[in-house]
Amino acid sequence: MEENKLEIYKGQSIGKSQTEDTTIIFKNEFPQFKDLEKSTKVFNNEADFLENALNNVLPGGTYNALLCAMLKRKQGHLVVSFGDKGK
């Protein structure tokens, strides 16, 4: 299987604080848990871990643009229905 490799700019260093090179590896498929709570816990833990890593390494503009791109992709899921307006 061919590997997808992305190279993204990291944030600039601020003072003596250096932005570390970061590698994120997506390797194993998500397991099928019998318990929905277990799946939810893993989703949330991995999301927190990934968000923290991206927040620490990406330039602020890239991080903000990523958030906008993710929300735009899911915008249909965020529509609130106020019932049938035709009645």
LINQUIRA-V485216 format. One record per residue. PHI is phi in radians with two decimals (999 if undefined). PSI is psi as a letter, one per 40 degrees, with the letter a starting at -180 (none if undefined). OMEGA is omega in degrees with one decimal (NA if undefined). Layout:
PHI_PSI_OMEGA + PHI_PSI_OMEGA
This chain:
999_h_-178.8 + -1.29_i_-179.1 + -1.61_h_172.6 + -1.55_h_-179.8 + -2.18_h_178.9 + -2.01_h_172.9 + -2.03_h_-174.6 + -2.14_i_175.5 + -1.12_i_173.0 + -1.72_i_179.9 + -1.15_i_178.2 + -1.28_i_177.4 + -1.20_i_178.2 + -2.06_h_-178.2 + 1.06_b_179.3 + -1.57_e_179.6 + -1.43_h_-178.4 + -1.66_h_174.4 + -1.44_h_-176.6 + -1.30_i_168.4 + -1.11_i_-176.1 + -2.30_h_175.8 + -2.07_h_176.1 + -2.02_h_-177.0 + -1.99_h_174.4 + -1.84_h_-170.2 + -2.12_d_-174.2 + -1.68_i_175.8 + -1.22_i_178.8 + -1.14_h_-178.7 + -1.28_i_175.9 + -1.64_h_178.0 + -1.51_i_176.6 + -1.35_d_-175.7 + -1.82_h_179.9 + -1.07_d_179.4 + -1.09_d_179.1 + -1.15_d_177.6 + -1.03_d_-179.2 + -1.06_d_-179.9 + -1.11_d_179.4 + -1.15_d_176.9 + -0.96_d_-177.6 + -1.14_d_179.8 + -1.11_d_-179.4 + -1.20_d_177.4 + -1.10_d_178.4 + -1.08_d_-179.5 + -1.10_d_-179.3 + -1.15_d_179.5 + -1.07_d_-179.8 + -1.11_d_179.3 + -1.09_d_-179.3 + -1.16_d_178.6 + -1.08_d_-177.9 + -1.37_d_-172.9 + -1.99_d_-176.0 + -1.34_i_168.9 + -1.06_i_-177.7 + -0.97_d_-179.9 + -1.14_d_178.2 + -1.20_d_179.6 + -1.06_d_179.5 + -1.14_d_178.9 + -1.13_d_177.0 + -1.11_d_177.8 + -1.02_d_179.2 + -1.10_d_179.8 + -1.11_d_179.6 + -1.19_d_178.2 + -1.16_d_178.8 + -1.10_d_179.0 + -1.08_d_-176.6 + -1.77_e_-173.4 + -0.99_d_178.7 + -1.11_d_178.7 + -1.36_e_-174.8 + -1.72_e_-179.6 + -1.24_h_180.0 + -1.78_h_178.2 + -1.56_h_177.5 + -1.87_f_179.1 + 1.55_a_-177.9 + -1.42_h_-178.9 + -1.28_e_-177.5 + -1.36_e_-177.9 + -1.64_none_NA
